[in-house]
């Protein structure tokens, strides 16, 4: 693992560099926007219909319920906007998901001094109480929306009798208990839905011990996918990156009073540590994937040494440099220089490899700058015509520019067959005798010896 910090200012940027993977890099960026007050154990869901994140509730107390919150906020275009201060009673430790089929944010349970078991839905402008029955009162359960089956899934949590291990689904009208073999009971775990494989991924939590097991629900059975990987922890935050097809996890508690600042990802078979730089150590934050901007948004949590946090961070993964100005098409006369350039930016050191007709170029002969941002071919020849591009690489990967078409012309190649021979000279003589403007090599108003000498010089220079 290679970790790079690229700058500190009004914003803090921390780059998660894994060049050995040859796939992508992630950059944590701390924003300077204001928004919800400091809190932890809030819930956030991404509303894909309106392309915004919806946040509700949370707490800034030590667990007695006195600091539970009731406000609703939206994150869109890099800013927080308050939406409502009424709706569900104040709470923390609740869970929320977005039901894309019904265009509703679904909220269940939580804690405000009492364990809660109510189900609410946000329709885009207001909250509505939907059900008071179903799962028993609880907090710190996990919940995802399963689009393949059109239901919301909920597992575990903590209630009056301690850790729970029951499994439920909400179809928009009623809760149904799923009587199947389940993972060991726990609370403060994380769960995300892997759209690429149509499975719900459950990790970690606490049941008297900190857990590091990974389970997957495929719609029929729970399967133990891994029994180690990320350090055992509870109170992490996790969501699914639908572009890269990875579950990304941040933070959590790895022991009493021990908080994590690690970023991990699950690719369907193994956990990989991506970074230990970025947001400060914390648990009970929210991490939500914003599909509209293809980035994760992290808010709040309880950290060390800051206590309840109020900061907002974004995590953006890139697969290589960004080419801002690609090489451009050009036409030159033989012997004149061909000059192609590219402008790009990326993470770490940029490298370049110019290609002609997809074949790598090397310096030598008339080739200069084959591995620089500017390529020069001098002197040029007819054979240098073709399609040129450049492979630009950084610590995150490589991208290929669009093609630049280069056309090299040769005034002496009058029959346009790519070679100079007697036939070209005969074509010139015939044009000269016919006083064809194409034979006015000296580019004056006369046809005379100077035109002959001009053409002879062009012929001798070759193409």
Residue pairs with C-beta under 8 A, 6 or more apart in sequence:
1 18
1 273
1 274
1 275
2 17
2 18
2 19
2 20
2 395
3 14
3 15
3 16
3 17
3 275
3 276
3 277
4 14
4 15
4 17
4 347
4 348
4 395
5 13
5 14
5 15
5 277
6 13
6 14
6 15
6 27
6 347
7 13
10 32
11 29
11 30
11 31
11 32
12 28
12 29
12 30
13 27
13 28
13 29
13 30
14 27
14 28
14 275
14 277
14 278
15 25
15 26
15 27
15 28
15 347
15 348
15 395
16 25
16 26
16 27
16 28
16 263
16 274
16 275
16 277
16 278
17 25
17 347
17 348
17 395
17 396
18 24
18 25
18 272
18 274
19 395
19 396
21 272
22 397
23 244
23 319
23 396
23 397
24 244
24 317
24 318
24 319
24 396
24 397
25 317
25 318
25 347
25 394
25 395
25 396
25 397
26 263
26 274
26 275
26 315
26 316
26 317
26 318
27 315
27 316
27 317
27 318
27 347
28 263
28 275
28 277
28 278
28 279
28 313
28 314
28 315
29 313
29 314
29 315
29 316
30 279
30 311
30 312
30 313
31 78
31 311
31 312
31 313
31 314
33 78
33 79
33 80
33 312
34 80
35 73
35 75
35 79
35 80
35 299
35 310
35 312
36 42
36 55
36 58
36 71
36 73
36 80
36 299
36 300
36 310
37 60
37 69
37 310
38 60
38 300
38 307
38 308
38 309
38 310
39 58
39 59
39 60
39 67
39 69
39 92
39 300
39 308
39 310
40 58
40 59
40 60
40 92
40 282
40 283
40 284
40 285
40 300
40 301
40 302
40 308
40 309
41 57
41 58
41 59
41 92
41 93
41 111
41 139
41 140
41 284
41 302
42 55
42 56
42 57
42 58
42 59
42 69
42 92
42 286
42 299
42 300
43 55
43 56
43 57
43 58
43 94
43 95
43 96
43 107
43 286
44 53
44 54
44 55
44 56
44 75
44 96
44 286
44 288
44 297
44 299
45 53
45 54
45 96
45 97
45 98
45 105
45 106
45 288
46 52
46 53
46 54
46 98
46 288
46 289
46 290
46 291
47 53
47 54
47 98
47 105
47 124
48 98
48 100
48 291
48 292
49 100
49 103
49 124
50 76
50 124
51 76
51 290
51 291
51 292
52 74
52 75
52 76
52 292
53 74
53 75
53 76
53 288
53 290
53 297
54 72
54 73
54 74
54 83
54 96
54 98
54 105
54 122
55 72
55 73
55 74
55 75
55 286
55 299
56 70
56 71
56 72
56 73
56 87
56 88
56 94
56 96
56 107
56 122
57 68
57 69
57 70
57 71
57 88
57 90
57 91
57 92
57 94
57 110
58 68
58 69
58 92
58 300
59 65
59 67
59 68
59 69
59 92
59 93
60 67
60 69
60 308
61 67
61 68
64 113
65 92
65 111
65 112
65 113
65 114
66 113
67 92
68 90
68 91
68 92
68 110
68 111
68 112
68 113
69 90
69 91
69 92
70 85
70 86
70 87
70 88
70 89
70 90
70 91
71 82
71 84
71 85
72 82
72 83
72 84
72 85
72 87
72 122
72 127
73 80
73 81
73 82
73 83
74 80
74 81
74 83
75 81
75 290
75 297
75 299
75 312
80 312
83 125
84 126
84 127
86 127
87 120
87 122
87 126
87 127
88 94
88 107
88 118
88 120
88 127
88 129
89 112
89 116
90 112
91 109
91 110
91 111
91 112
91 116
91 139
92 110
92 111
92 112
92 139
93 109
93 110
93 111
93 139
93 140
93 158
94 107
94 108
94 109
94 110
94 111
94 116
94 139
95 107
95 108
95 109
95 110
95 141
95 142
95 143
95 154
96 105
96 106
96 107
96 108
96 143
97 105
97 106
97 143
97 144
97 145
97 152
98 104
98 105
98 106
98 145
99 105
99 106
99 121
99 145
99 152
99 172
100 145
100 147
101 147
101 150
102 172
103 123
103 124
104 121
104 122
104 123
104 172
105 121
105 122
106 119
106 120
106 121
106 143
106 145
106 152
106 170
107 119
107 120
107 121
107 122
107 127
108 117
108 118
108 119
108 120
108 135
108 141
108 143
108 154
108 170
109 115
109 116
109 117
109 118
109 135
109 137
109 138
109 139
109 141
109 157
110 116
110 139
111 139
111 140
114 137
115 136
115 137
115 138
115 139
115 159
115 160
116 137
116 138
116 139
117 132
117 133
117 134
117 135
117 136
117 137
117 138
118 129
118 131
118 132
119 129
119 130
119 131
119 132
119 134
119 170
119 175
120 127
120 128
120 129
120 130
121 127
121 128
121 130
122 128
131 174
131 175
133 175
134 168
134 170
134 174
134 175
135 141
135 154
135 157
135 166
135 168
135 175
136 159
136 164
136 166
137 159
137 160
138 157
138 158
138 159
138 164
138 187
139 157
139 158
139 159
139 187
140 156
140 157
140 158
140 187
140 188
141 154
141 155
141 156
141 157
141 158
141 164
141 187
142 154
142 155
142 156
142 157
142 189
142 190
142 191
142 202
142 205
143 152
143 153
143 154
143 155
143 191
144 152
144 153
144 191
144 192
144 193
144 200
145 151
145 152
145 153
145 193
146 152
146 153
146 169
146 193
146 200
146 219
147 193
147 195
148 198
148 219
149 219
150 171
151 169
151 170
151 171
152 169
152 170
152 171
153 167
153 168
153 169
153 191
153 200
153 217
154 167
154 168
154 169
154 170
155 165
155 166
155 167
155 168
155 182
155 183
155 189
155 191
155 202
156 163
156 164
156 165
156 166
156 185
156 186
156 187
156 189
156 205
157 164
157 187
158 164
158 187
158 188
163 185
163 186
163 187
163 206
163 207
163 208
164 185
164 187
165 182
165 183
165 184
165 185
165 186
166 177
166 182
166 185
167 177
167 178
167 180
167 182
168 175
168 176
168 177
168 178
169 175
169 176
169 178
170 176
180 221
180 222
181 221
181 222
182 222
183 202
183 213
183 215
183 222
183 224
184 207
184 211
184 213
185 207
186 204
186 205
186 206
186 207
186 211
186 234
187 205
187 206
187 207
187 234
188 204
188 205
188 206
188 234
188 235
188 284
189 202
189 203
189 204
189 205
189 206
189 211
189 234
190 202
190 203
190 204
190 205
190 236
190 237
190 238
190 249
190 252
191 200
191 201
191 202
191 203
191 238
192 200
192 201
192 238
192 239
192 240
192 247
193 199
193 200
193 201
193 240
194 200
194 201
194 216
194 240
194 245
194 247
194 268
195 240
195 242
195 245
196 242
196 245
196 268
197 245
197 268
198 218
198 219
199 216
199 217
199 218
199 219
200 216
200 217
201 214
201 215
201 216
201 225
201 238
201 240
201 247
201 266
202 214
202 215
202 216
202 217
203 212
203 213
203 214
203 215
203 230
203 236
203 238
203 247
203 249
203 266
204 210
204 211
204 212
204 213
204 230
204 232
204 233
204 234
204 236
204 252
205 211
205 234
206 234
206 235
209 232
210 232
210 233
210 234
210 253
210 254
210 255
211 232
211 234
212 227
212 228
212 229
212 230
212 231
212 232
212 233
213 224
213 226
213 227
213 228
214 224
214 225
214 226
214 227
214 229
214 266
214 271
215 222
215 223
215 224
215 225
216 222
216 223
216 225
217 223
225 268
225 269
226 269
226 270
226 271
229 264
229 266
229 270
229 271
230 249
230 262
230 264
230 271
230 273
231 254
231 260
231 262
232 254
233 252
233 253
233 254
233 260
233 283
234 252
234 253
234 283
235 251
235 252
235 253
235 283
235 284
236 249
236 250
236 251
236 252
236 260
236 283
237 249
237 250
237 251
237 252
237 285
237 286
237 287
237 298
237 301
238 247
238 248
238 249
238 250
238 287
239 247
239 248
239 287
239 288
239 289
239 296
240 246
240 247
240 248
240 289
241 247
241 248
241 265
241 289
241 296
241 317
242 289
242 291
243 294
243 317
244 317
245 267
245 268
246 265
246 266
246 267
247 265
247 266
248 263
248 264
248 265
248 274
248 287
248 289
248 296
248 315
249 263
249 264
249 265
249 266
249 287
250 262
250 263
250 264
250 278
250 279
250 285
250 287
250 298
250 315
251 259
251 260
251 261
251 262
251 279
251 281
251 282
251 283
251 285
251 301
252 259
252 260
252 283
253 259
253 260
253 283
254 260
257 304
259 281
259 282
259 283
259 302
259 303
259 304
260 281
260 283
261 276
261 277
261 278
261 279
261 280
261 281
261 282
262 273
262 275
262 276
263 273
263 274
263 275
263 276
263 278
263 315
264 271
264 272
264 273
264 274
265 271
265 272
265 274
278 313
278 315
279 285
279 298
279 311
279 313
280 303
280 304
280 306
280 309
281 303
281 304
282 301
282 302
282 303
282 304
282 306
282 309
283 301
283 302
283 303
284 300
284 301
284 302
285 298
285 299
285 300
285 301
285 309
286 297
286 298
286 299
286 300
286 301
287 296
287 297
287 298
287 315
288 296
288 297
288 298
289 295
289 296
289 297
290 296
290 297
293 314
293 316
294 316
294 317
295 314
295 315
295 316
295 317
296 314
296 315
296 316
297 312
297 313
297 314
297 315
298 312
298 313
298 314
298 315
299 311
299 312
299 313
300 308
300 309
300 310
300 311
301 308
301 309
302 308
302 309
303 309
318 346
318 347
318 396
318 397
319 396
319 397
319 399
320 346
320 392
320 393
320 394
320 396
320 397
320 398
320 399
321 344
321 345
321 346
321 347
321 350
321 392
321 393
321 394
321 396
321 398
321 399
322 344
322 345
322 346
322 399
323 342
323 343
323 344
323 392
323 399
323 401
324 343
324 344
324 345
325 341
325 342
325 343
325 344
326 342
326 401
326 402
326 404
327 340
327 341
327 342
327 375
327 388
327 389
327 390
327 401
327 402
327 404
328 340
328 404
329 404
329 405
329 406
330 338
330 339
330 340
330 404
330 406
330 407
331 406
331 407
331 408
331 409
332 338
332 380
332 406
332 407
332 408
332 409
333 380
333 408
333 409
333 410
333 411
334 379
334 380
334 381
334 382
334 408
334 409
334 410
334 411
334 461
334 462
334 463
335 379
335 380
335 381
335 461
336 378
336 379
336 380
337 376
337 377
337 378
337 379
337 380
338 375
338 376
338 377
338 378
338 380
338 384
338 406
338 408
339 374
339 375
339 376
340 354
340 374
340 375
340 388
340 390
340 404
340 406
341 373
341 374
341 375
342 352
342 373
342 374
342 390
342 392
342 401
343 373
344 350
344 373
344 392
346 392
346 394
346 395
346 396
347 394
347 395
347 396
348 394
348 395
348 396
349 394
349 395
350 373
350 392
350 393
350 394
351 371
351 392
351 393
351 394
352 371
352 372
352 373
352 390
352 391
352 392
352 393
353 360
353 361
353 370
353 371
353 390
353 391
353 393
354 360
354 361
354 369
354 370
354 371
354 375
354 388
354 389
354 390
355 361
355 388
355 389
355 390
355 391
356 384
356 386
356 387
356 388
357 386
357 387
358 387
358 389
360 370
361 367
361 370
361 375
362 370
363 369
363 370
363 371
366 377
366 378
366 379
366 380
366 381
366 384
367 375
367 376
367 377
368 375
368 376
368 377
368 378
369 375
369 376
375 388
375 390
377 384
380 408
381 408
381 462
381 463
382 408
382 409
382 410
382 413
382 418
382 463
383 408
383 418
384 406
384 408
385 406
385 407
385 408
386 405
386 406
387 403
387 404
387 405
387 406
388 403
388 404
388 405
388 406
389 400
389 401
389 402
389 403
389 404
390 400
390 401
391 398
391 399
391 400
391 401
392 398
392 399
392 400
392 401
393 399
410 420
410 463
411 441
411 458
412 420
412 424
412 455
412 458
412 459
412 461
412 462
412 463
413 419
413 420
413 424
413 463
414 424
414 427
414 428
414 431
414 438
415 423
415 424
415 427
417 423
418 463
419 463
420 459
420 462
420 463
424 459
425 455
425 459
428 439
428 441
428 455
430 436
431 438
431 439
432 439
432 447
432 451
432 452
435 447
439 447
439 451
439 455
440 446
440 447
440 451
441 450
441 451
441 452
441 454
441 455
441 458
442 448
442 450
442 451
442 453
442 454
444 450
